[in-house]
Amino acid sequence: MVVCVQQPMFTELFGASYRYSGAGVGYQVASVVGGGFTPFIAAALVTFSGGSWHSVALYLTAGCLLSALTALMMKKHPVD
């Protein structure tokens, strides 16, 4: 479901001359940062909170809020 919305969004974010690079680099860096470190952060949060999963839920909620704020702040650009 996310990919259905994501590709048209990338088309509007970047100009035609650097659209592929901009979308590719942005997607891959976000995958490394968001997906690569999240298991370690979640394990540390569970350890520090005494085995409670609530801290992980708050961490994921913060990530969702950050994503929503970023999406709301994006400006629409004309497509080349």
Phi, psi and omega per residue, in radians:
M1 nan -0.683 -3.097
V2 -1.133 -0.691 -3.091
V3 -1.139 -0.526 3.115
C4 -1.054 -0.613 -3.130
V5 -1.592 -0.518 -3.010
Q6 -1.178 -0.756 -3.053
Q7 -1.158 -0.794 3.051
P8 -1.106 -0.554 3.106
M9 -1.129 -0.769 3.105
F10 -1.109 -0.607 3.111
T11 -1.078 -0.669 -3.138
E12 -1.407 -0.415 -3.099
L13 -1.332 -0.614 -3.011
F14 -2.059 2.542 3.063
G15 -1.215 2.859 -3.056
A16 -1.102 -0.565 -3.059
S17 -1.252 -0.421 -3.140
Y18 -2.338 0.424 -3.108
R19 -1.134 -0.791 -3.094
Y20 -1.117 -0.804 3.138
S21 -1.162 -0.788 -3.125
G22 -1.077 -0.789 -3.140
A23 -1.209 -0.721 -3.110
G24 -1.150 -0.836 -3.130
V25 -1.136 -0.787 3.129
G26 -1.049 -0.753 -3.121
Y27 -1.159 -0.778 -3.087
Q28 -1.232 -0.681 3.096
V29 -1.134 -0.736 3.099
A30 -1.114 -0.627 3.104
S31 -1.144 -0.736 3.131
V32 -1.152 -0.855 -3.088
V33 -1.215 -0.842 -3.085
G34 -1.311 -0.710 -3.085
G35 -1.637 -0.494 -3.081
G36 -1.340 -0.724 -3.064
F37 -1.630 -0.281 -3.054
T38 -1.039 -0.754 3.110
P39 -1.072 -0.665 3.125
F40 -1.200 -0.727 3.113
I41 -1.136 -0.741 3.134
A42 -1.111 -0.735 3.111
A43 -1.113 -0.710 3.114
A44 -1.145 -0.710 3.122
L45 -1.112 -0.727 3.112
V46 -1.143 -0.696 3.126
T47 -1.124 -0.833 -3.092
F48 -1.237 -0.423 -3.130
S49 -1.632 0.158 3.089
G50 1.341 0.510 3.098
G51 1.613 0.055 -3.137
S52 -1.454 2.416 3.136
W53 -1.513 -0.116 -3.085
H54 -1.078 -0.611 3.137
S55 -1.162 -0.619 3.095
V56 -1.194 -0.684 3.095
A57 -1.094 -0.698 3.090
L58 -1.152 -0.678 3.100
Y59 -1.080 -0.795 3.126
L60 -1.175 -0.650 3.080
T61 -1.100 -0.717 3.094
A62 -1.089 -0.698 3.085
G63 -1.117 -0.697 3.098
C64 -1.136 -0.739 3.115
L65 -1.131 -0.713 3.094
L66 -1.089 -0.729 3.100
S67 -1.118 -0.741 3.132
A68 -1.136 -0.746 3.105
L69 -1.106 -0.713 3.109
T70 -1.100 -0.759 3.124
A71 -1.115 -0.661 3.125
L72 -1.222 -0.493 -3.102
M73 -1.507 -0.165 -3.141
M74 -1.186 2.481 3.118
K75 -1.771 2.519 3.125
K76 -1.404 2.258 3.110
H77 -1.985 2.566 3.073
P78 -1.154 2.468 -3.140
V79 -1.380 2.360 3.137
D80 -1.291 nan nan
